[in-house]
């Protein structure tokens, strides 16, 4: 607070649900995904699109991590990427992988806020820790997506 008294941080201990998501994200300028399950990520994705809030997705599975920036109205969304049945199994977490993905998400958020660089829009960056390789996959917006597609847009 001494470095920047204009920054205010409010810790919220609530669990995200359909009942409280609108209230929890209503004053947000951006959303950084640090969730541990796909249903909650979908909830954040949908709220971000409905409220026109940039969404910085990150996910991990063992030594693999993924990151993507979603800008409502300009890019594919999380539901465009992950389709089908939602897996409900537990997944392995190796502490270094979330650190790598979190750094990428933070970089994306800062670039967005400052307005510099090229964002991971319509791109899924995949990090493979075992081989130390990054792969960038192109993502296409699904016009029939249940979160951001043509049929879901409000006229």
Buried (B, 14 or more C-beta within 10 A) or exposed (E): EEEEEEEEEEEEEEEBEEEEBEEBBEEBEBBBBBBEBBEBBBBBBBBBBBBEBBBBBBBBEEBBBBBBBBBBEEBBBBBBBBEEEEEEEEEEEBEEBBEBBBEBBEBBBEBBEEEEEEBBBBBBBBBBBEEEEEEEEEBEBBEEBBBBBEEBEEE
